[in-house]
Amino acid sequence: MLLSILALAAATPNACLDQTSTAAIAECFTRQTAQADARLNAAYKAARARIPARQAAALQAAQRAWIAYRDANCHAYALGEGTISRIEAAQCAFDTTSRRADELAAFSRRN
């Protein structure tokens, strides 16, 4: 397990990986995901406010599909072997949500 955590840390630097237990790491990612989700929601609302209704409906459909993808994809990590799977699932949720928040913020700036 230690080697898996070290490999994970090398792949994605994050303060959560400095925690001392699997539970603490997962909880840290959960907190970070909540912050990323708030950023995502703000970017989504800003984007919807700047675009015509037809485009807003398409964005809403895309966002719903993205949520289904994120949840299914990160759930697959949670089904892995050992305690590292909990960390991988939590990190998946954070990374995926953070990237989507960035994407929506960029979309909002373009429109």
C-alpha positions in Angstrom: 0.0 0.0 0.0 2.8 2.4 0.8 4.2 2.0 -2.7 0.8 2.8 -4.2 0.5 5.9 -2.1 4.0 7.0 -3.1 3.2 6.4 -6.8 0.0 8.4 -6.4 1.9 11.2 -4.7 4.5 11.3 -7.5 1.8 11.4 -10.2 -0.3 14.3 -8.6 1.2 16.6 -6.1 -1.4 17.5 -3.5 -1.3 18.5 0.1 -3.9 15.8 0.9 -1.2 13.1 0.2 0.8 14.5 3.1 -1.9 13.2 5.6 -0.9 10.4 7.8 -3.8 7.9 7.2 -5.9 6.6 4.4 -9.0 8.1 6.1 -7.4 11.5 6.5 -6.2 11.5 2.9 -9.7 10.6 1.7 -11.3 13.2 3.9 -8.9 15.9 2.7 -9.8 15.1 -0.9 -13.5 15.2 0.0 -13.0 18.7 1.4 -11.1 19.8 -1.7 -13.8 18.3 -3.9 -16.4 20.4 -2.1 -14.4 23.5 -2.8 -13.9 22.6 -6.4 -17.7 21.8 -6.7 -18.5 25.3 -5.4 -16.2 26.8 -8.0 -17.7 24.5 -10.6 -21.3 25.6 -9.7 -20.3 29.3 -9.8 -18.7 28.9 -13.2 -21.7 27.0 -14.5 -24.1 29.7 -13.3 -22.0 32.4 -14.8 -21.8 30.6 -18.1 -25.6 30.0 -18.3 -26.2 33.6 -17.5 -24.2 34.7 -20.5 -25.6 32.5 -23.3 -28.9 32.2 -25.2 -31.6 29.8 -24.0 -30.9 27.2 -26.7 -27.2 27.1 -25.8 -28.0 27.1 -22.1 -30.2 24.0 -22.6 -27.3 22.3 -24.4 -24.9 23.2 -21.7 -27.3 21.9 -19.1 -27.6 18.5 -20.9 -23.8 18.4 -21.2 -23.4 19.1 -17.5 -25.8 16.4 -16.6 -24.0 13.9 -18.8 -20.7 15.0 -17.3 -22.0 14.5 -13.7 -23.1 10.9 -14.7 -19.6 10.3 -16.2 -17.7 11.6 -13.2 -19.8 9.6 -10.7 -19.5 6.4 -12.7 -15.8 6.8 -13.5 -14.8 7.6 -9.9 -17.0 4.8 -8.6 -15.0 2.4 -10.7 -11.9 3.5 -8.7 -13.8 2.9 -5.4 -14.3 -0.7 -6.4 -10.6 -1.4 -6.5 -8.7 -3.7 -4.2 -7.4 -2.5 -0.8 -7.6 0.8 1.1 -5.9 2.7 -1.7 -9.1 2.5 -3.8 -10.8 4.9 -1.3 -8.0 7.4 -1.9 -8.1 6.9 -5.7 -11.8 7.4 -5.8 -11.6 10.6 -3.7 -8.8 12.0 -5.8 -10.7 11.1 -9.0 -13.6 13.2 -7.7 -11.4 16.1 -6.9 -9.4 16.0 -10.1 -12.3 15.5 -12.3 -14.4 18.2 -10.6 -11.5 20.7 -10.6 -10.8 20.2 -14.3 -14.5 20.7 -15.1 -14.6 23.9 -13.0 -11.7 25.2 -15.0 -13.4 24.2 -18.3 -16.6 26.0 -17.4 -14.8 29.1 -16.2 -13.0 29.2 -19.6 -16.4 28.6 -21.4 -17.9 31.5 -19.4 -15.1 33.9 -20.3 -15.5 33.0 -24.1 -19.2 33.8 -24.1 
